Amino acid sequence: MTEQPDRSSSPDDHFDDIVEAETQRDPDLAVIEAGSRTLRTLGGAPQADPVPARPADPEVDKALRAVETELATRWGETKLEPSVARISALMDVLGEPQRAYPSIHITGTNGKTSTARMVEALLGAFDLRTGRYTSPHVQSITERISLDGSPITAERFIETYEDIKPYVEMVDAQQEYRLSFFEVLTGMAYAAFADTPVDVAVVEVGMGGSWDATNVIDASVAVVTPISLDHTDRLGSTPAEIAVEKSGIIKQDATVILAQQPVDAAQVMLKKAVEADATVAREGMEFGIVAREVAVGGQLLTLRGLGGEYEDVFLPLYGAHQAHNAAVALAAVEAFFGIGSEHARPLDVDTVRKAFASVVSPGRLEVVRRSPTVVLDAAHNPAGAQATAEGLTEAFGFSRLIGVVAASADKDVKGLLEAFEPVFAEVVVTANTSHRSMDVDELAAVAVEVFGDERVVVEPRLDDALEAAITLAEEEDEYAGAGVLVTGSVITVGEARLLLGRG
């Protein structure tokens, strides 16, 4: 195991000045934002970015930070009291905004956000005004609430918070526990969608299903992406147990779009669908992938939907898992439009092609730098890591791949590292700024167990870890096709994006 020199203890004077200034502004982001200034020279200028940067107006930025600070005083997303009582009370005093529009509800373990983005793109291409609510965010909290395919502005985010704040405080006073961070954001999203108003809301579950804060909607379409083991301390230790909780989003007479599932999880979902008199469309039976080939910048698909086949669909995302997400998203939109066994006419194929060609999914096999290529992916559980490893191998063919990993302590970190072991030549273990981040020495011990001592490098700071990985990728001419993958959590990916000048 190699420990790099501790450069953080002897930075140059300019870097010291930046850190001091940034610490006064926001201690948690100081290292990240200061580090971005030192590393931006390592990559080219970013192109148009779907992730919003901090507001340019100092007053707006100050107001947004004040809202973020207030939200941070509430229970975080990992501390839960399994009940929808508080969010239901908030919806009641707000006048039930979530009932002002139809919705598509998405649960599962992996692929939810990418699927939501694809559903949103398809609906928008058919001239529907959309609202999308996803979590967690990659860099900016405003990403969580989108209108017409774009995150709401910082100004709109602040206004929405201030509008519902008195009602939040009213509910807080009436409940045993205050509304959580996620519950308040969910209330903001539903209120913003009603105020716009949107034609349809695309809503990603935060965790689970039955008692998730989002589950106060009555979605006509329930989407279940692949279920695997994650959050086992809260949702269950088997796919079947987890499926019981996630099946809670299936409402009476809804249509269920079911991605390929473990057999026991599928059985749970089908049983729930029968109880709810819901219609079920299963990937591999009623819809799916007919053909797929790797293309420059993504992949070319032929999809079989509920209404027919769609050929020559270009998807600018990498990996077979994204093709499966596309099939699920297409079926969900077809179901929303009433296409199925009784109405088998397909959607306009040119519109479908246009929609998929526009899809972006930040932090999902996202290339943020060239020479060497640096890829970001938010895989944080073994199943996600396996899909990422397969996508990397297929789409990039690196001659040598260096991993940069910072993961949350409550995840199956060993399983995640084992999934990446066949594709990483070396791994640089590090930490992000979250309090949930696994201690770097503990992570290093797990990494040595998986990779062996010679393939593990330790860098306590993420900025140093990125530099170390890029140096390793560049160090020998024979490795001209070397690359770097930054992974382990959404937080790690978001911070790396900032460090590499994307934001």
Long-range contacts (C-beta under 8 A, 24 or more apart in sequence): 1-444, 1-448, 1-453, 1-454, 1-456, 1-457, 1-458, 2-456, 2-457, 2-458, 3-457, 3-458, 4-457, 4-458, 4-459, 4-464, 4-468, 6-460, 7-464, 8-460, 8-461, 8-464, 26-65, 28-433, 29-433, 31-433, 31-461, 31-462, 31-463, 32-433, 32-462, 32-463, 32-495, 32-498, 32-499, 33-498, 35-461, 35-462, 35-463, 35-498, 35-499, 36-498, 36-499, 36-500, 36-501, 36-503, 38-463, 39-463, 39-466, 39-467, 39-499, 39-500, 39-501, 40-500, 40-501, 42-369, 42-466, 42-467, 42-470, 42-500, 43-368, 43-369, 43-370, 43-374, 43-500, 43-501, 44-369, 44-370, 45-501, 46-368, 46-501, 46-502, 49-362, 49-502, 49-503, 50-150, 50-151, 50-360, 50-362, 51-138, 51-139, 51-140, 51-143, 51-151, 51-362, 51-497, 51-502, 51-503, 52-139, 52-140, 52-142, 52-143, 52-151, 52-154, 53-139, 53-140, 53-503, 54-140, 55-154, 55-155, 60-154, 60-155, 60-158, 61-154, 63-154, 63-158, 64-141, 64-142, 64-154, 64-157, 64-158, 67-157, 67-158, 67-161, 68-141, 70-161, 71-141, 71-161, 71-181, 71-184, 71-185, 72-181, 74-178, 74-179, 74-180, 74-181, 74-184, 75-177, 75-178, 75-180, 75-181, 76-180, 76-181, 77-135, 77-136, 77-180, 77-181, 77-182, 77-206, 77-207, 78-410, 78-436, 79-180, 80-180, 80-207, 80-211, 80-234, 81-177, 81-180, 82-208, 82-210, 82-211, 82-234, 83-211, 84-211, 84-212, 84-213, 84-215, 84-216, 85-175, 86-171, 86-175, 86-177, 86-179, 86-180, 86-183, 87-179, 87-183, 87-186, 87-187, 87-213, 87-216, 88-216, 89-171, 89-174, 89-175, 90-164, 90-167, 90-168, 90-171, 90-179, 90-183, 90-187, 91-187, 91-190, 91-216, 93-167, 93-170, 93-171, 94-164, 94-167, 94-187, 94-190, 94-191, 97-190, 97-191, 97-193, 97-194, 97-195, 98-190, 98-193, 98-194, 98-201, 98-216, 98-217, 99-217, 99-218, 100-193, 100-194, 100-197, 101-131, 101-193, 101-194, 101-197, 101-198, 101-199, 101-200, 101-201, 102-199, 102-200, 102-201, 102-219, 102-220, 102-336, 103-200, 103-201, 103-202, 103-203, 103-217, 103-218, 103-219, 103-220, 103-221, 104-200, 104-201, 104-202, 104-203, 104-219, 104-220, 104-221, 104-223, 104-332, 104-333, 104-336, 105-203, 105-205, 105-214, 105-215, 105-217, 105-219, 105-221, 105-222, 105-223, 105-249, 106-202, 106-203, 106-204, 106-205, 106-223, 106-224, 106-225, 106-332, 107-204, 107-205, 107-208, 107-209, 107-212, 107-222, 107-223, 107-224, 107-225, 107-246, 107-249, 108-205, 108-223, 108-224, 108-225, 108-226, 108-227, 108-246, 108-259, 109-225, 109-226, 109-227, 109-228, 109-229, 109-230, 109-242, 109-381, 109-383, 109-384, 110-225, 110-226, 110-228, 110-230, 110-321, 110-381, 110-383, 110-384, 110-387, 111-225, 111-226, 111-259, 111-321, 111-322, 111-324, 111-325, 111-328, 112-204, 112-205, 112-225, 113-204, 113-361, 113-364, 114-317, 114-322, 114-325, 114-361, 114-364, 115-223, 115-225, 115-325, 115-328, 115-329, 115-332, 116-202, 116-203, 116-204, 117-359, 117-360, 117-361, 118-325, 118-326, 118-329, 118-330, 118-355, 118-356, 118-359, 119-202, 119-223, 119-329, 119-332, 119-333, 120-146, 120-149, 120-202, 121-149, 121-355, 121-356, 121-358, 121-359, 122-329, 122-330, 122-333, 122-347, 122-352, 122-355, 122-356, 123-199, 123-200, 123-202, 123-333, 123-336, 124-148, 124-149, 124-355, 125-351, 125-352, 125-354, 125-355, 125-358, 126-333, 126-337, 126-347, 126-351, 126-355, 128-199, 128-200, 129-196, 129-197, 129-198, 129-199, 129-200, 130-198, 130-199, 130-200, 130-201, 130-202, 131-189, 131-192, 131-193, 131-196, 131-198, 131-200, 131-201, 131-202, 132-201, 132-202, 132-203, 132-204, 133-186, 133-189, 133-190, 133-193, 133-201, 133-202, 133-203, 133-204, 133-214, 134-204, 135-182, 135-185, 135-204, 135-206, 136-490, 136-491, 137-490, 137-494, 138-362, 138-363, 138-378, 138-490, 138-493, 138-494, 138-497, 139-494, 139-497, 139-498, 139-503, 140-503, 141-185, 144-185, 144-189, 145-185, 145-188, 145-189, 145-192, 147-192, 147-193, 147-196, 147-198, 152-192, 156-192, 157-188, 160-188, 160-191, 160-192, 160-195, 161-188, 163-191, 164-188, 164-191, 180-213, 182-206, 182-213, 183-213, 186-213, 186-214, 190-216, 190-217, 200-336, 205-246, 205-249, 207-231, 207-234, 207-235, 208-234, 208-235, 208-242, 208-245, 208-246, 208-248, 209-245, 209-246, 209-247, 209-248, 209-249, 210-245, 210-247, 210-248, 210-249, 211-245, 211-248, 212-248, 212-249, 215-248, 215-249, 218-251, 219-249, 219-251, 219-254, 220-251, 220-254, 220-255, 220-335, 220-336, 221-254, 221-255, 221-256, 221-257, 221-332, 221-335, 221-336, 222-249, 222-250, 222-251, 222-254, 222-255, 222-256, 222-257, 222-278, 223-256, 223-257, 223-259, 223-328, 223-329, 223-332, 224-249, 224-256, 224-257, 224-258, 224-259, 224-261, 224-269, 225-259, 225-325, 225-328, 226-259, 226-260, 226-261, 226-324, 226-383, 227-261, 227-262, 227-265, 228-262, 228-381, 228-382, 228-383, 228-384, 229-381, 229-382, 229-383, 229-412, 230-380, 230-381, 230-383, 230-411, 230-412, 233-410, 238-264, 239-264, 239-265, 240-264, 240-265, 240-267, 240-268, 243-268, 243-269, 244-268, 247-272, 250-276, 250-278, 251-276, 251-278, 252-276, 252-277, 252-278, 253-277, 253-278, 254-278, 254-279, 255-279, 255-280, 255-281, 255-335, 255-340, 256-280, 256-281, 257-281, 257-287, 257-328, 257-331, 257-332, 257-335, 258-282, 258-283, 259-283, 259-324, 259-325, 259-328, 260-284, 260-324, 279-335, 279-340, 281-306, 281-331, 281-335, 281-340, 283-324, 283-327, 283-328, 283-331, 286-331, 287-327, 287-328, 287-330, 287-331, 287-334, 288-327, 289-323, 289-324, 289-327, 292-320, 292-323, 294-394, 294-395, 299-323, 299-395, 301-326, 301-356, 303-327, 303-330, 305-330, 305-331, 305-334, 305-339, 305-346, 305-347, 306-331, 306-334, 306-335, 306-339, 306-340, 306-341, 306-344, 307-334, 307-339, 307-340, 307-343, 307-344, 307-345, 307-346, 307-347, 308-344, 308-345, 308-346, 309-346, 310-346, 310-347, 310-349, 310-352, 310-353, 311-349, 312-353, 313-352, 313-353, 313-356, 314-353, 314-356, 314-357, 315-356, 315-357, 315-359, 316-357, 316-359, 316-360, 317-359, 317-361, 317-364, 317-365, 318-365, 318-391, 318-392, 318-394, 318-395, 318-396, 319-365, 319-387, 319-388, 319-390, 319-391, 319-392, 319-394, 319-395, 320-387, 320-390, 320-391, 320-394, 321-387, 321-390, 321-391, 322-361, 322-364, 322-365, 322-391, 326-356, 362-497, 363-490, 363-493, 363-494, 363-497, 365-391, 365-392, 365-395, 366-493, 368-496, 368-497, 368-500, 368-501, 368-502, 369-500, 372-470, 372-473, 372-474, 372-482, 372-483, 372-484, 373-398, 373-483, 373-484, 374-466, 374-470, 374-483, 374-484, 374-485, 374-486, 374-500, 375-483, 375-484, 375-485, 375-486, 376-485, 376-486, 376-487, 376-493, 376-496, 376-497, 377-485, 377-486, 377-487, 377-493, 378-487, 378-489, 378-490, 378-492, 378-493, 379-416, 379-487, 379-488, 380-407, 380-408, 380-411, 380-416, 380-488, 380-489, 380-490, 381-411, 381-412, 381-415, 381-416, 382-412, 382-415, 382-416, 382-418, 382-419, 384-416, 385-415, 385-416, 385-419, 385-420, 385-487, 386-419, 388-419, 388-420, 388-485, 388-487, 389-419, 389-420, 389-422, 389-423, 392-423, 392-485, 393-423, 396-483, 397-481, 398-481, 398-482, 398-483, 399-478, 399-479, 399-480, 399-481, 399-482, 400-425, 400-473, 400-479, 400-481, 400-482, 400-483, 401-425, 401-482, 401-483, 401-484, 401-485, 402-426, 402-427, 402-428, 402-469, 402-472, 402-473, 402-482, 402-483, 402-484, 402-485, 403-427, 403-428, 403-469, 403-484, 403-485, 403-486, 403-487, 404-428, 404-430, 404-462, 404-465, 404-466, 404-469, 404-484, 404-485, 404-486, 404-487, 404-492, 404-496, 405-429, 405-430, 405-443, 405-447, 405-487, 405-488, 405-492, 406-430, 406-431, 406-432, 406-437, 406-438, 406-440, 406-443, 406-462, 406-465, 406-488, 406-489, 406-491, 406-492, 407-437, 407-438, 407-443, 407-488, 407-489, 407-492, 408-434, 408-436, 408-437, 408-438, 408-488, 408-489, 408-491, 409-436, 409-437, 409-438, 409-439, 409-442, 410-436, 411-438, 411-489, 413-438, 413-443, 413-446, 414-446, 414-449, 414-450, 416-488, 417-446, 417-447, 417-450, 417-451, 418-450, 420-485, 420-487, 421-450, 421-451, 424-451, 424-455, 424-485, 425-455, 426-451, 426-455, 426-456, 426-457, 426-472, 427-451, 427-455, 427-456, 427-457, 428-457, 428-458, 428-459, 428-465, 428-468, 428-469, 428-472, 429-456, 429-457, 429-458, 429-459, 429-465, 430-458, 430-459, 430-460, 430-461, 430-462, 430-464, 430-465, 431-460, 431-461, 431-462, 432-462, 432-489, 432-491, 432-492, 432-495, 433-462, 433-491, 433-495, 434-489, 434-491, 436-491, 437-489, 437-491, 462-492, 462-495, 462-496, 462-499, 463-499, 466-496, 466-499, 466-500
